[in-house]
Amino acid sequence: MVTTFPGDQYAVASGTSFSAPLVAGAVSLMFNAANDHVVLQLQEADIVRALKHANLCATDGSLGAGCLDLSKAIQFIKSMNMQ
């Protein structure tokens, strides 16, 4: 991922330390997209299933499970009909 860097520069960064805040932000957006009834019943497994809606980023396997498709993840959460 390309990000800002001191000195009015850009740099490439990778790894779990860099990715964790991005995934946390994605989960927050998913919670905000869900209606109140669904939010109260969401389990960790529901979030994991939503996050698995990823697109292949590279064919060489160098990018783990792929690139998160946030739109698909949010659609998955919105489609949940919990009673």
Rosetta silent file (secondary structure, phi, psi, omega in degrees, C-alpha in Angstrom):
SEQUENCE: MVTTFPGDQYAVASGTSFSAPLVAGAVSLMFNAANDHVVLQLQEADIVRALKHANLCATDGSLGAGCLDLSKAIQFIKSMNMQ
SCORE:     score description
SCORE:     0.000 S_00000001
   1 L     0.000  141.312  177.597    0.000    0.000    0.000 S_00000001
   2 E   -94.076  135.033 -178.207    1.224    3.475   -0.768 S_00000001
   3 E  -141.291  170.500  177.146    1.005    5.973    2.087 S_00000001
   4 E   -71.862  155.997 -177.321    2.290    9.361    3.082 S_00000001
   5 E  -144.366  146.113 -179.456    5.817    9.620    4.456 S_00000001
   6 L   -51.488  147.381  179.195    7.661   12.458    6.267 S_00000001
   7 L    86.701   29.141 -179.084    9.207   15.096    4.025 S_00000001
   8 L    55.328   42.264 -177.837    6.257   15.392    1.631 S_00000001
   9 E  -117.186  171.339  170.365    7.034   11.924    0.289 S_00000001
  10 E  -123.102  149.886  179.159    5.140    8.706   -0.394 S_00000001
  11 E  -144.669  159.147  176.343    6.332    5.232    0.559 S_00000001
  12 E   -92.169  133.783  178.143    5.207    1.622    0.211 S_00000001
  13 L  -133.251  152.368  178.886    4.212   -0.121    3.436 S_00000001
  14 L  -155.612  174.545  176.824    2.927   -3.617    4.133 S_00000001
  15 L   105.819  170.266 -175.778    2.412   -6.156    6.864 S_00000001
  16 H   -68.176  -33.603  179.064   -0.065   -6.767    9.653 S_00000001
  17 H   -62.971  -34.333  179.220    0.949   -3.697   11.652 S_00000001
  18 H   -81.740  -34.162 -175.059    0.027   -1.538    8.705 S_00000001
  19 H   -81.133  -30.418 -175.120   -3.076   -3.525    7.714 S_00000001
  20 H   -55.411  -45.320  178.525   -4.705   -3.932   11.141 S_00000001
  21 H   -65.652  -29.950  177.858   -6.012   -0.345   11.379 S_00000001
  22 H   -68.624  -41.590  178.101   -7.445   -0.607    7.863 S_00000001
  23 H   -68.159  -40.059  177.113   -9.343   -3.782    8.741 S_00000001
  24 H   -60.331  -40.870  177.108  -10.535   -2.225   12.026 S_00000001
  25 H   -64.449  -39.237  178.179  -11.866    0.739   10.058 S_00000001
  26 H   -63.163  -42.944  178.622  -13.625   -1.625    7.638 S_00000001
  27 H   -63.566  -40.114  177.553  -15.305   -3.436   10.544 S_00000001
  28 H   -61.090  -42.831  177.635  -16.409   -0.106   11.976 S_00000001
  29 H   -63.635  -36.694  177.857  -17.981    0.822    8.632 S_00000001
  30 H   -65.374  -42.214  177.338  -19.778   -2.534    8.561 S_00000001
  31 H   -62.135  -41.119  179.667  -21.207   -1.916   12.031 S_00000001
  32 H   -66.475  -29.442 -178.763  -22.359    1.537   10.944 S_00000001
  33 H   -78.529  -23.797 -177.331  -24.061    0.062    7.856 S_00000001
  34 L   -79.181  150.238  175.988  -26.033   -2.517    9.837 S_00000001
  35 L   -75.241  162.959 -173.985  -29.351   -1.671   11.389 S_00000001
  36 H   -57.167  -38.292 -178.721  -29.522   -1.498   15.193 S_00000001
  37 H   -63.331  -42.943 -179.646  -31.250   -4.868   15.504 S_00000001
  38 H   -69.145  -41.692 -178.180  -28.504   -6.648   13.538 S_00000001
  39 H   -56.494  -40.286 -178.173  -25.668   -4.848   15.361 S_00000001
  40 H   -66.333  -21.282 -176.043  -26.886   -6.177   18.705 S_00000001
  41 H  -108.833   -3.652 -178.453  -26.719   -9.757   17.412 S_00000001
  42 L   -61.629  137.593  176.256  -23.525   -9.724   15.343 S_00000001
  43 L  -113.836  163.213  178.176  -20.976  -12.335   16.311 S_00000001
  44 H   -54.682  -40.011 -179.022  -17.290  -12.476   15.459 S_00000001
  45 H   -62.823  -32.959  177.938  -18.027  -15.240   12.930 S_00000001
  46 H   -65.117  -42.632  178.931  -20.461  -12.935   11.096 S_00000001
  47 H   -65.910  -41.809  178.684  -17.754  -10.294   10.687 S_00000001
  48 H   -60.741  -45.185  178.482  -15.249  -12.920    9.543 S_00000001
  49 H   -60.852  -40.760  179.441  -17.712  -14.206    6.913 S_00000001
  50 H   -64.769  -41.939 -178.984  -18.298  -10.645    5.710 S_00000001
  51 H   -69.170  -20.436  179.791  -14.570   -9.936    5.483 S_00000001
  52 L   -74.520   -3.470  173.875  -14.027  -13.077    3.412 S_00000001
  53 L   -79.430   76.649 -176.365  -15.728  -11.309    0.514 S_00000001
  54 E  -115.236  158.261  175.536  -12.310  -10.482   -0.919 S_00000001
  55 E  -105.921  146.562  175.522  -10.987  -10.122   -4.417 S_00000001
  56 L   -64.241  125.369 -178.203   -7.825  -11.768   -5.658 S_00000001
  57 L   -96.884  -35.599 -177.434   -5.111   -9.081   -5.607 S_00000001
  58 L  -145.562  146.104 -177.506   -2.157  -10.974   -6.978 S_00000001
  59 L   -86.623   -6.656 -176.940   -1.804  -14.340   -8.651 S_00000001
  60 L   -94.053    4.445  178.338    1.463  -15.218   -6.939 S_00000001
  61 L    76.116    9.803 -175.261   -0.058  -15.637   -3.444 S_00000001
  62 L   -79.693   -8.950 -177.193    2.002  -12.778   -2.024 S_00000001
  63 L  -114.792   38.555  173.387   -0.996  -10.879   -0.657 S_00000001
  64 L    56.921 -125.849 -173.903   -2.468  -13.427    1.722 S_00000001
  65 L   -85.082   -1.355  178.226   -6.241  -13.834    1.488 S_00000001
  66 L   114.117 -172.314 -179.903   -6.717  -11.085   -1.063 S_00000001
  67 E   -99.249  130.362 -179.880   -7.950   -7.518   -1.105 S_00000001
  68 E   -62.416  131.043  171.799  -11.028   -6.707    0.935 S_00000001
  69 L  -100.075   92.603 -174.251  -14.054   -5.737   -1.103 S_00000001
  70 H   -61.026  -36.953  178.848  -15.630   -3.411    1.461 S_00000001
  71 H   -60.443  -46.518  178.335  -18.721   -2.902   -0.653 S_00000001
  72 H   -65.431  -38.313  179.583  -19.426   -6.663   -0.749 S_00000001
  73 H   -64.121  -42.672  178.601  -18.703   -6.986    2.981 S_00000001
  74 H   -66.894  -41.234  177.145  -21.173   -4.204    3.791 S_00000001
  75 H   -59.850  -39.897  178.999  -23.772   -5.733    1.461 S_00000001
  76 H   -61.290  -47.208  179.625  -23.337   -9.050    3.286 S_00000001
  77 H   -62.918  -43.891 -179.769  -23.942   -7.406    6.682 S_00000001
  78 H   -63.951  -29.143 -177.805  -26.947   -5.468    5.360 S_00000001
  79 H   -79.052  -10.257 -177.631  -28.428   -8.688    3.950 S_00000001
  80 L   -70.219  127.174  176.198  -28.429  -10.414    7.329 S_00000001
  81 L  -110.695   88.971 -179.012  -31.928  -10.981    8.651 S_00000001
  82 L   -94.956  143.024 -179.175  -31.469  -11.753   12.304 S_00000001
  83 L  -111.252    0.000    0.000  -34.468  -12.336   14.511 S_00000001
